[in-house]
Amino acid sequence: MSEFITKLQDGQLKLKEAERILEQQLKQDYSRMEAEMRMLEPVIRQRTMQLKQNRELDRCVRGAQAMLKFKKVYELTGEFRPVENIAKVF
């Protein structure tokens, strides 16, 4: 099962591959499968947190890009380097 957990933690696991690994290693042992899935809860929580953080970062980048467009259209001056840095993240 370590291949499954390792690939899940690394973000390398595709659904088709997860199904193959589970089928090969667990066969019809559903109680073992349930135990393995419980072990994955911390990994799933971590991945979910990463997705939330990525979405928040994306919102910040889009906001920074909008500010820079506003700056350009209205020919604003001032210190915009922090906003420019955020806009360059993606």
C-alpha positions in Angstrom: 0.0 0.0 0.0 3.0 2.3 0.4 3.0 3.0 -3.4 -0.5 4.3 -3.1 0.2 6.5 -0.2 3.4 7.8 -1.6 1.9 8.7 -5.0 -1.1 10.3 -3.2 1.2 12.4 -1.0 3.2 13.5 -4.0 0.2 14.4 -6.0 1.1 11.9 -8.7 -1.8 9.6 -8.3 -4.4 9.4 -11.1 -7.9 7.9 -10.4 -7.4 5.0 -12.8 -4.1 4.1 -11.2 -5.6 4.4 -7.7 -8.2 1.8 -8.7 -5.6 -0.5 -10.1 -3.4 -0.3 -7.0 -6.4 -0.8 -4.7 -7.6 -3.8 -6.7 -4.2 -5.4 -6.8 -3.3 -5.0 -3.2 -6.5 -5.2 -1.4 -8.6 -7.5 -3.7 -12.0 -7.8 -1.9 -10.7 -7.1 1.6 -12.9 -4.1 2.3 -12.1 -3.9 6.0 -8.4 -3.5 5.1 -9.3 -1.0 2.4 -11.2 1.0 5.0 -8.3 0.9 7.4 -5.9 2.1 4.6 -8.3 4.9 3.7 -8.4 6.1 7.3 -4.6 6.3 7.3 -4.9 8.7 4.3 -7.1 11.2 6.2 -4.1 13.4 7.1 -2.9 13.4 3.5 -6.4 14.2 2.2 -6.7 17.1 4.7 -3.3 18.4 3.6 -4.2 18.2 -0.1 -7.5 20.0 0.6 -5.7 22.8 2.5 -3.3 23.1 -0.5 -6.2 23.4 -2.8 -7.8 26.1 -0.6 -4.5 28.0 -0.5 -4.0 27.8 -4.2 -7.5 29.2 -4.8 -6.8 32.1 -2.4 -3.5 32.8 -4.1 -5.3 32.8 -7.5 -7.8 35.3 -6.2 -5.0 37.5 -5.0 -3.1 37.3 -8.3 -6.3 38.2 -10.2 -6.9 41.1 -7.9 -3.4 42.4 -8.3 -3.7 42.1 -12.1 -6.9 44.1 -11.9 -5.2 46.8 -9.9 -2.4 47.0 -12.4 -4.9 47.5 -15.2 -6.6 50.2 -13.2 -3.2 51.8 -12.6 -2.5 51.8 -16.3 -5.9 53.0 -17.5 -5.9 55.9 -15.0 -2.2 56.6 -15.2 -1.7 56.2 -11.5 1.7 56.7 -9.9 3.2 55.4 -6.7 4.7 52.3 -5.3 3.2 49.3 -7.1 6.1 46.8 -6.8 4.3 44.6 -4.2 1.2 44.5 -6.4 3.4 43.7 -9.4 5.2 40.9 -7.5 1.8 39.3 -6.6 0.6 39.6 -10.2 3.7 37.7 -11.4 3.1 34.6 -9.2 1.3 32.6 -11.9 
